[in-house]
């Protein structure tokens, strides 16, 4: 018999409806909580039959069944934070509002009141009951339409979002996060309004309609972080960053627009070691082959990005680069995340238009290498700005020439979707020179 080794985790609670499609509701909440290292519990308010194309039917549970679930969870688990989602009816909103004063933990209220089409989902009595619920809440997370229902202020920009948030504060809620996803513009601005302070969290808008469940996911991420003891402002900042990445790298599932990637951070973290190992494998092949002819005066580097990398800290590279010696080429030190700045920035910029690219290497560029590139018949681009050469192309360039400039030698950067292909291309270029 083996000795057990228990794993103690913070506990969070979601009070929401079930989404059979898995993109929103209870399913999204629990997946998000797990991704944040938190044990998720639930009280289901309604069961819906839905998928990536819409909702087929909905069945609301009797209030006493919802109450029984709340009793069961709060009576046994040390809940660290809770969030609400679809509460469905006036009776259930009132039930949660009546129970909320007993909660000895933060409560995040995602007021699901308006459909994506703009239609109101709740009767006026339920909307009024929400005000009582908000008076017991730590944070409300309305989108622009819901903020208008709660405040009477039409949210069209950052200033009106602030005004709506301040009006909602009058319900007694501690803070309001007025989400900017429904407000037009190239930048999504979420406004956190508290008594005496307003903070804005900005993220570039992602060109996708796979945003179903984004509100559930954001509120669940905030609740998960609050359950660990994180401060409200820190939890909101981290959760909005998490959602931005989850939307960009959405799940391509179903026949509709897909689903938010609730596990994006978890999978990205799990890919760190394999990414570093892949970079090391490329370096080993370049050293074994002695690619001295390709090494620039400034040195060569190999960079690998995790699948959902958004910053240089999520790229692995050779610390100190690869340099030429009398015995061949050698890396100065080992592989480390964040070791590259210039080449990592280039790769990340390329990924804005071609997110499938994960690996890059910088090589010398001269007339002989230019001739070799022509012989290889690769797609080659000249770099004016790192993003432009990858934008609006059916096929991403294999090589990007970075011309010489004052104080900077000419180089060519090779890119690939996987490490083996990058190594193959680098060695093929080297072979052409000989």
C-alpha positions as CSV (number, residue, x, y, z in Angstrom):
1,X,0.0,0.0,0.0
2,X,1.4,3.4,-1.0
3,X,1.6,6.4,1.4
4,X,-0.8,9.1,0.2
5,X,0.5,12.6,-0.5
6,X,-2.3,15.1,-0.4
7,X,-2.4,18.4,-2.3
8,X,-3.9,21.3,-0.5
9,X,-5.4,24.0,-2.7
10,X,-7.4,27.2,-2.2
11,X,-11.1,26.7,-2.9
12,X,-13.4,28.9,-5.0
13,X,-17.1,28.7,-5.7
14,X,-19.0,29.4,-8.9
15,X,-22.8,30.0,-8.8
16,X,-23.9,29.9,-12.4
17,X,-25.6,28.0,-15.2
18,X,-24.3,24.9,-17.0
19,X,-23.1,25.2,-20.7
20,X,-23.1,21.9,-22.4
21,X,-20.8,23.4,-25.1
22,X,-18.1,23.9,-22.4
23,X,-17.2,27.5,-23.5
24,X,-19.0,29.4,-20.8
25,X,-20.9,28.9,-17.5
26,X,-19.9,26.4,-14.9
27,X,-17.7,24.5,-17.2
28,X,-15.6,27.5,-18.1
29,X,-15.5,28.6,-14.5
30,X,-14.2,25.3,-13.2
31,X,-11.6,25.0,-16.0
32,X,-10.4,28.5,-15.3
33,X,-10.1,27.8,-11.6
34,X,-8.1,24.7,-12.2
35,X,-5.8,26.6,-14.6
36,X,-5.2,29.0,-11.7
37,X,-4.3,26.2,-9.3
38,X,-7.5,26.5,-7.4
39,X,-10.0,23.8,-6.4
40,X,-13.4,24.7,-8.0
41,X,-16.8,24.0,-6.5
42,X,-20.2,24.9,-7.9
43,X,-23.8,25.6,-7.4
44,X,-25.7,25.2,-10.7
45,X,-28.6,27.5,-11.3
46,X,-29.7,26.3,-14.7
47,X,-29.0,23.6,-17.3
48,X,-28.6,24.8,-20.9
49,X,-28.3,22.8,-24.2
50,X,-25.9,24.9,-26.2
51,X,-22.9,24.8,-28.5
52,X,-20.6,27.1,-30.4
53,X,-23.5,28.3,-32.6
54,X,-26.1,29.2,-30.0
55,X,-28.5,28.0,-27.2
56,X,-31.0,25.3,-28.0
57,X,-32.9,25.2,-24.7
58,X,-32.6,26.1,-21.0
59,X,-34.0,24.6,-17.8
60,X,-33.9,26.5,-14.6
61,X,-33.4,24.6,-11.3
62,X,-35.8,25.2,-8.5
63,X,-34.4,27.8,-6.0
64,X,-34.4,25.2,-3.2
65,X,-32.0,23.0,-5.2
66,X,-29.7,25.9,-5.7
67,X,-29.8,26.7,-2.0
68,X,-29.1,23.0,-1.2
69,X,-25.9,23.2,-3.3
70,X,-24.8,26.4,-1.5
71,X,-25.4,24.8,1.8
72,X,-23.5,21.7,0.8
73,X,-20.4,23.6,-0.5
74,X,-20.2,26.3,2.1
75,X,-20.9,23.9,4.9
76,X,-17.9,21.7,4.1
77,X,-15.3,23.6,2.1
78,X,-13.2,26.6,3.3
79,X,-14.3,28.7,0.4
80,X,-11.8,31.5,-0.3
81,X,-13.9,33.4,-2.9
82,X,-17.0,33.0,-5.1
83,X,-18.4,34.4,-8.3
84,X,-21.8,34.5,-9.8
85,X,-22.8,34.1,-13.4
86,X,-26.2,33.2,-14.9
87,X,-28.7,33.4,-12.1
88,X,-31.6,33.1,-14.4
89,X,-34.6,34.2,-12.4
90,X,-35.7,36.8,-9.8
91,X,-36.0,34.1,-7.2
92,X,-32.5,32.8,-7.6
93,X,-31.0,36.4,-7.6
94,X,-32.9,37.1,-4.4
95,X,-31.7,33.7,-2.9
96,X,-28.1,34.5,-3.6
97,X,-28.5,38.1,-2.3
98,X,-30.0,36.7,0.9
99,X,-27.2,34.3,1.4
100,X,-24.4,36.7,0.5
101,X,-24.2,38.4,3.9
102,X,-23.2,35.1,5.4
103,X,-20.3,34.7,3.0
104,X,-17.0,35.2,4.8
105,X,-15.1,35.5,1.6
106,X,-15.0,37.9,-1.4
107,X,-17.8,37.7,-3.9
108,X,-17.4,38.6,-7.6
109,X,-20.8,39.3,-9.3
110,X,-20.8,39.0,-13.1
111,X,-24.3,40.4,-13.8
112,X,-25.5,38.3,-16.7
113,X,-28.4,40.6,-17.8
114,X,-28.1,41.3,-21.5
115,X,-27.6,38.8,-24.4
116,X,-25.0,39.3,-27.1
117,X,-27.8,40.5,-29.4
118,X,-28.6,43.3,-27.0
119,X,-31.8,41.7,-25.7
120,X,-32.5,41.9,-22.0
121,X,-32.4,38.5,-20.3
122,X,-34.1,39.2,-17.0
123,X,-37.3,40.7,-15.9
124,X,-37.3,44.1,-14.2
125,X,-37.8,42.5,-10.8
126,X,-34.6,40.5,-11.2
127,X,-32.6,43.6,-12.3
128,X,-33.8,45.3,-9.2
129,X,-32.8,42.3,-7.1
130,X,-29.3,42.5,-8.5
131,X,-28.9,45.8,-6.7
132,X,-29.3,44.0,-3.3
133,X,-26.8,41.4,-4.4
134,X,-24.3,44.0,-5.4
135,X,-24.5,45.6,-2.0
136,X,-22.9,42.5,-0.6
137,X,-20.3,42.0,-3.3
138,X,-16.6,42.8,-3.5
139,X,-16.6,43.4,-7.2
140,X,-19.1,43.7,-10.1
141,X,-17.9,42.9,-13.7
142,X,-20.6,44.3,-16.0
143,X,-20.0,44.7,-19.8
144,X,-21.0,48.0,-21.4
145,X,-24.7,46.9,-21.9
146,X,-25.0,45.6,-18.3
147,X,-23.3,48.7,-16.9
148,X,-26.0,50.8,-18.7
149,X,-28.8,48.7,-17.2
150,X,-27.4,49.1,-13.7
151,X,-26.4,52.8,-14.0
152,X,-28.5,54.4,-16.7
153,X,-25.3,55.6,-18.3
154,X,-24.6,54.6,-21.9
155,X,-21.0,53.3,-22.0
156,X,-19.3,54.5,-25.2
157,X,-15.8,55.4,-24.1
158,X,-13.5,55.5,-21.0
159,X,-15.1,58.5,-19.5
160,X,-18.7,57.2,-19.7
161,X,-17.3,53.8,-18.3
162,X,-16.0,55.7,-15.3
163,X,-19.4,57.5,-14.8
164,X,-21.2,54.2,-15.0
165,X,-18.8,52.6,-12.6
166,X,-19.2,55.4,-10.1
167,X,-23.0,55.1,-10.4
168,X,-22.9,51.4,-9.7
169,X,-20.8,52.0,-6.6
170,X,-23.8,53.6,-5.1
171,X,-25.4,50.1,-4.8
172,X,-22.8,49.4,-2.1
173,X,-20.5,47.2,-4.1
174,X,-16.8,47.7,-3.2
175,X,-15.5,48.0,-6.8
176,X,-16.8,47.9,-10.4
177,X,-14.9,46.6,-13.4
178,X,-16.6,48.0,-16.4
179,X,-15.4,45.8,-19.3
180,X,-14.6,47.3,-22.6
181,X,-15.0,44.4,-24.9
182,X,-18.3,45.7,-26.3
183,X,-17.0,49.2,-26.8
184,X,-15.7,49.7,-30.4
185,X,-12.0,50.5,-30.9
186,X,-8.6,48.8,-31.6
187,X,-7.9,48.7,-27.9
188,X,-10.0,47.0,-25.2
189,X,-10.1,49.2,-22.1
190,X,-11.4,47.7,-18.8
191,X,-12.0,50.3,-16.1
192,X,-11.7,49.4,-12.5
193,X,-13.6,51.9,-10.5
194,X,-13.3,52.1,-6.7
195,X,-14.1,54.9,-4.2
196,X,-11.6,57.6,-5.0
197,X,-9.6,55.8,-7.8
198,X,-10.0,54.6,-11.3
199,X,-7.5,52.3,-13.1
200,X,-7.6,51.3,-16.7
201,X,-6.3,48.0,-18.1
202,X,-5.6,48.1,-21.8
203,X,-5.1,45.2,-24.3
204,X,-5.0,45.2,-28.1
205,X,-8.3,43.9,-29.5
206,X,-8.0,40.4,-31.0
207,X,-9.7,40.0,-34.4
208,X,-11.9,37.0,-33.5
209,X,-15.5,36.3,-32.7
210,X,-14.6,33.4,-30.4
211,X,-15.4,35.3,-27.3
212,X,-18.3,33.2,-25.9
213,X,-17.7,32.7,-22.2
214,X,-15.1,35.5,-21.9
215,X,-17.1,37.2,-19.2
216,X,-17.5,34.0,-17.2
217,X,-13.8,33.3,-17.6
218,X,-12.7,36.7,-16.5
219,X,-14.8,36.7,-13.3
220,X,-13.7,33.1,-12.5
221,X,-10.1,34.1,-12.9
222,X,-10.5,37.0,-10.6
223,X,-12.3,34.9,-8.0
224,X,-9.6,32.2,-8.2
225,X,-6.9,34.8,-7.6
226,X,-8.9,36.3,-4.7
227,X,-9.2,32.9,-3.1
228,X,-5.4,32.7,-2.8
229,X,-5.4,36.0,-0.9
230,X,-4.3,38.2,-3.8
231,X,-5.3,41.9,-3.6
232,X,-8.3,43.0,-5.8
233,X,-6.3,45.3,-8.1
234,X,-3.6,42.6,-8.6
235,X,-6.2,39.9,-9.3
236,X,-8.0,42.1,-11.8
237,X,-4.8,43.0,-13.6
238,X,-3.6,39.4,-13.9
239,X,-7.1,38.2,-14.9
240,X,-7.4,40.7,-17.7
241,X,-4.0,39.7,-19.0
242,X,-5.0,36.0,-18.8
243,X,-8.2,36.6,-20.7
244,X,-6.5,38.6,-23.5
245,X,-4.2,35.5,-24.1
246,X,-7.1,33.1,-23.8
247,X,-9.1,34.9,-26.4
248,X,-6.2,35.3,-28.9
249,X,-5.3,31.6,-28.6
250,X,-8.9,30.4,-28.6
251,X,-10.0,26.7,-29.0
252,X,-10.9,26.0,-32.6
253,X,-13.7,23.6,-31.8
254,X,-17.3,23.2,-33.0
255,X,-18.9,24.6,-36.1
256,X,-19.3,28.1,-34.7
257,X,-16.6,30.6,-33.7
258,X,-14.8,28.4,-31.2
259,X,-14.3,28.8,-27.5
260,X,-12.0,30.8,-25.1
261,X,-8.9,28.8,-24.2
262,X,-9.3,28.5,-20.4
263,X,-6.1,26.4,-20.1
264,X,-3.9,28.7,-22.1
265,X,-1.6,29.7,-19.2
266,X,-1.4,26.2,-17.8
267,X,-0.4,24.8,-21.2
268,X,2.1,27.6,-21.9
269,X,3.8,27.0,-18.6
270,X,3.9,23.2,-19.3
271,X,5.7,23.9,-22.6
272,X,8.6,25.8,-21.1
273,X,10.9,22.9,-20.6
274,X,10.2,21.2,-24.0
275,X,10.8,24.6,-25.7
276,X,14.2,25.0,-24.0
277,X,15.1,21.5,-24.9
278,X,14.2,22.1,-28.5
279,X,16.4,25.2,-28.6
280,X,19.2,23.2,-27.2
281,X,18.7,20.5,-29.8
282,X,19.1,23.2,-32.6
283,X,22.2,24.6,-31.0
284,X,23.7,21.1,-30.7
285,X,23.2,20.5,-34.4
286,X,24.7,23.9,-35.4
287,X,27.7,23.2,-33.2
288,X,28.2,19.7,-34.6
289,X,28.0,21.0,-38.1
290,X,30.2,24.0,-37.4
291,X,28.2,26.8,-39.0
292,X,31.0,29.4,-38.6
293,X,30.3,30.8,-42.0
294,X,26.8,31.8,-40.9
295,X,27.8,33.5,-37.6
296,X,27.5,37.3,-37.6
297,X,30.2,39.4,-35.9
298,X,27.7,40.1,-33.1
299,X,27.2,36.4,-32.6
300,X,24.4,34.0,-33.5
301,X,21.4,33.1,-31.4
302,X,18.6,30.6,-31.5
303,X,15.3,31.6,-29.9
304,X,12.2,29.4,-29.2
305,X,8.9,30.7,-28.1
306,X,6.4,28.8,-26.0
307,X,3.1,28.1,-27.9
308,X,1.4,31.1,-26.5
309,X,4.3,33.4,-25.8
310,X,3.6,37.1,-25.5
311,X,6.9,38.5,-24.0
312,X,10.6,37.9,-24.3
313,X,10.4,36.2,-20.8
314,X,8.5,33.4,-22.5
315,X,11.2,32.8,-25.1
316,X,14.3,30.6,-24.6
317,X,17.6,31.4,-26.1
318,X,21.4,31.0,-25.6
319,X,22.7,33.3,-22.9
320,X,25.6,35.2,-24.3
321,X,24.9,33.9,-27.9
322,X,26.9,31.5,-30.1
323,X,30.3,32.7,-31.2
324,X,33.1,31.6,-33.5
325,X,36.3,30.1,-32.1
326,X,39.4,28.5,-33.6
327,X,37.7,25.1,-32.9
328,X,34.4,26.0,-34.4
329,X,31.2,27.6,-33.0
330,X,30.3,27.4,-29.3
331,X,27.5,28.8,-27.1
332,X,28.9,31.1,-24.5
333,X,26.5,29.7,-21.8
334,X,23.4,27.6,-21.5
335,X,19.7,28.1,-22.5
336,X,17.7,30.5,-20.5
337,X,14.3,32.1,-20.7
338,X,14.6,35.9,-21.3
339,X,18.2,35.6,-22.6
340,X,17.5,37.3,-25.9
341,X,16.1,40.7,-26.5
342,X,16.5,41.7,-30.2
343,X,15.9,38.3,-31.8
344,X,13.1,37.5,-29.3
345,X,11.5,40.8,-30.2
346,X,11.7,40.0,-33.9
347,X,10.1,36.6,-33.3
348,X,7.3,38.0,-31.2
349,X,6.6,40.7,-33.8
350,X,6.4,38.0,-36.5
351,X,4.0,36.0,-34.4
352,X,1.6,38.9,-34.4
353,X,0.8,38.1,-38.0
354,X,2.0,34.4,-38.1
355,X,1.4,33.0,-34.6
356,X,2.4,29.5,-35.8
357,X,6.0,30.6,-35.9
358,X,7.9,29.5,-32.8
359,X,11.7,29.4,-33.6
360,X,14.2,31.8,-35.1
361,X,18.0,32.1,-35.7
362,X,20.0,35.1,-36.9
363,X,22.8,34.6,-39.5
364,X,25.4,36.7,-41.3
365,X,24.2,38.3,-44.5
366,X,26.5,39.1,-47.5
367,X,26.5,38.6,-51.3
368,X,27.3,34.9,-51.1
369,X,24.5,34.2,-48.7
370,X,22.1,36.3,-50.8
371,X,23.0,34.1,-53.8
372,X,22.5,31.0,-51.7
373,X,19.0,32.2,-50.7
374,X,18.1,32.7,-54.3
375,X,19.2,29.2,-55.2
376,X,17.1,27.8,-52.3
377,X,14.0,29.4,-53.7
378,X,12.7,30.3,-50.3
379,X,10.1,33.0,-49.6
380,X,12.5,35.9,-48.6
381,X,11.5,39.4,-47.4
382,X,13.5,42.5,-46.5
383,X,12.8,43.9,-43.1
384,X,11.4,47.4,-43.0
385,X,9.5,46.8,-39.8
386,X,9.4,43.4,-38.1
387,X,5.6,43.1,-38.4
388,X,5.1,44.4,-42.0
389,X,7.0,41.6,-43.7
390,X,4.7,39.0,-42.2
391,X,1.4,40.9,-42.6
392,X,-1.1,40.1,-45.3
393,X,0.8,37.1,-46.7
394,X,-0.6,33.7,-47.6
395,X,2.8,32.2,-46.9
396,X,5.1,33.5,-44.2
397,X,8.7,34.3,-45.2
398,X,11.3,31.7,-44.4
399,X,14.1,34.3,-44.3
400,X,14.0,38.0,-43.4
401,X,16.9,40.2,-44.4
402,X,17.8,42.9,-42.0
403,X,20.0,45.4,-44.0
404,X,23.1,47.0,-42.6
405,X,22.7,50.4,-40.9
406,X,24.9,52.8,-39.0
407,X,26.5,50.7,-36.3
408,X,24.7,47.6,-37.3
409,X,25.8,44.8,-39.6
410,X,23.5,43.1,-42.1
411,X,21.9,39.8,-41.0
412,X,19.3,37.4,-42.2
413,X,16.9,35.8,-39.8
414,X,15.4,32.3,-40.5
415,X,12.1,31.3,-38.9
416,X,10.1,28.1,-38.6
417,X,7.2,26.5,-36.9
418,X,9.3,23.9,-35.2
419,X,12.9,23.5,-34.0
420,X,13.8,20.6,-36.4
421,X,12.7,22.6,-39.4
422,X,14.7,25.6,-38.3
423,X,17.8,23.5,-37.9
424,X,17.3,21.9,-41.3
425,X,17.0,25.2,-43.0
426,X,20.0,26.7,-41.3
427,X,22.2,23.7,-42.2
428,X,20.8,23.7,-45.8
429,X,21.8,27.4,-46.1
430,X,25.3,26.5,-44.8
431,X,25.6,23.6,-47.2
432,X,24.8,26.0,-50.1
433,X,27.8,28.1,-49.2
434,X,30.2,25.2,-49.6
